[in-house]
Amino acid sequence: MTEPDWHAWHQPYDDPESALSRRLAAVQDQIGRALDRCPAGPIQAVSLCAGQGHDLLGVLAAHPRAADVTALLVERDPRNVSAARGSIAAGGLAGRITVAEADAARTELYRDVVPADLVLVCGVFGNISDADVERTIGFCRQLCRTGGTVIWTRHRQPPDLVPVICGWFEHHGFQQVWLSDPAGPFGAGAHQLAASTQPLRYPDQMFTFTRTA
């Protein structure tokens, strides 16, 4: 068993009709709305398992609050890291948007940049155990500031865990602000933290990838 090629995983983005491209468009829309909700002033974002950074970087290319955003993208695949850094440089975002080549599950990576206004957990919940999904949602309360937004994705293959994920977010003090169409080809949601932020516990491991090809 070998790990999937996470660089090649991005190829469906080249097809605007693919489920992955449609998911990206939905996530980008919610990122834009989350940025709109942020109060005036600096905006901090973090992205776990950021891949090539299409979700956030695609929004910052045109969003009116882009200049307010600083972000940490964490990605392990060196080819994806290189692609993300290239997009950052090309978009004039260097110095405000950084990419760490590291295991995004390690909490100590975020200690200097949380609590954040926007936390992206896209492409994670479908590749870890159900227990780690719940565990990671608990850590989201440490990563996210009160009033901030977590945007996440998860496939809807049976058994569909999306309703359970929504319940776990509610249990940890989040309120649902958006959920993708249950009949759609993907699952995604946006939850806003209504409870108080909890101190970040580090060093610790939020999750372990279990998916293999």
N, C-alpha and C positions, 0 to 999 in steps of 0.2 A: 504494500500500500504506500502510495506517495502523496505528498501534499499537492493540492491543486496549483496550477500555474496562475498566481494572482495577477500577473501582468496581462496574460492572455484573457483573463476573466473580464477585462474591460472592453474587449472587442465589440460586444453587442451595442455599446454606446454609439458605434458608427452607423447603426441602423435606427433611424428616428422612430420606427414603428415597433421596435423590440420592447419586451416587457421591462427590461432594465432601463431603457431610455425613458419610458413612460414613468417608471418609478422615480428616476432622476428629476424629471420635470415636476412631479408632485412634491418631492422633497425640497427642491429649489424654491417652489412657491411658498412652502411653509417656512423656509429659512428667511425669505423676504418678509413674510408677515411677522416672524419673531423679531427681526431687526426693527420693524416698524413699531413694535410694542415697547422696545427698550426706551428708557428715559433718556433725555438729552445728556450728552457726554460720552466718555469712552465706553466701548462695548468689547467685552472679552469673550472669545469663543474657543472651544476645544473640540477636536474631532478624533474619535477613537477609530483605529483601523481605517485611516483616511483614504487609502488607495492613492489615486492620482489627484485627489482633492477636487474632483469635478463639482461636487455638490456645493460646497462653500465658495470656491473660486469662481464658479460660473455665475453666482449671484453677485459677488463683489465687483464683477466687471461692469455692472450697470446700476447697482443700488445706490440711492442718494446718501445712505449712511455708511458707505464703504470706507470713507476716510476715518470714521470713528472706530473701526474694527481692528483689534489685534487678535491674533489667533495662533494656537499651537495645533498642528496636525501631527499625529503620531502614526507611523506606518513602518512595518518591518521589511517589506520587499524592497530591495535597493533600486530596482528598475522603476517601481512606482514612485519611490522617493525622488528619484532623478526627474521623472516626468512632472511631478508636482512642483519641484523647485524651478523647473524650466518655465512652467506656467506662471508661477509667482513673479519670476524675473520679467517675463514678457508682459505681464499685466501691471508692472510698476508697483508691485506690492511688497517688494523686498524690504526687510527691516520691520515690517508690521506683521507679516504672516511668516511663520517659521515651520519647518518640518523636521521632526526628530525621527531618525531611523532607529526604532526600538520596539519592544513589545508593549503594545498599547494597554495591556492588562495591568501593567505595573503602576501602582498608585503614586509612587514617589515622583514620577515624571510630571505630575500635575501640581505639585505642592506650591509652586511659585505663581500659578496662573488661575487658581480657583479660590473662591467660587466664581463660576463663569455665568455670563448672561445667556449663552447658547452652548448646549452640549449636543454633539452629533454622535449617535451610536447606530450608524448605518452599515449594513452588511456584517453585523456581529451576531445578532440573536439567532440567526439561522445556522450558525456554525459552532454553537456551544450547547452544553447540556441544559435541560430545563432548570436544573438547580442553579447553574451558573447564570442563567438569564435573570432569575429572581435575585441572586446575589448582586449582579451588576446593577440592577434597578435600585437596590439598596444603596450602592455606592454613588448612584446618580444624585442622591440627596446630598452627598458630600461634594460632588463636583459642581452642582448647580446652585446659584444664589436664589434666595426667595424672590419669586416673580420671574425667574428665568425659565427658559424652555429647553426641554429635551426632545429631540426629534430622532426617531428610531425606525428601523425596518425589520420585517420578518416575513418569510414566505407563508402562504396559507395552505400548504400541503397538509393533508390529514395526518395526525390529528391537529386541527387548527389551534395554535397556541395564542393567537392574537387576543381573544377575549380574556384569557387568563393573564396575559401581559398587562392589559388595561387594568385588571383588578389588582395586580401587584403594584403598579404605579399609584393607584388610589390608596392602597394600604400604606405606601411610603410617603404620603402627603402631597401627591400630585393631582392636578385636575386636568381632565382631557379637554383639549381645545380643538382637536381635529383627529379624524380616523379615516383612512382610505375606504373606498367602497368594498364591502365584503365580497362582492361578485367580481371584483377586479383581479388582475393577474399577479398582484403583489399585496403585501400588507405593509402599512406604514402608519405612524401616529405622531402626534405632537402633544406633549404633556407639560403643563406649567406648574412649577413648584409653589404650592400655597403654604406649606409648612415652613418652619425655620430650617435654614441650612445646618447640616451637622459638620463638625470638624473632620477634615480629611484624615483617614487612618492610613499611615504609611510607615515602613514599606509593607505592601500587601499585594495580593494577586486577585484581581476582580474575576477573571475567567481564564479558561484554557480552551483553545480551539480543538475541536474533536473531528472536524470534517477532514476526510482524506479522499483522494480520487481513486 
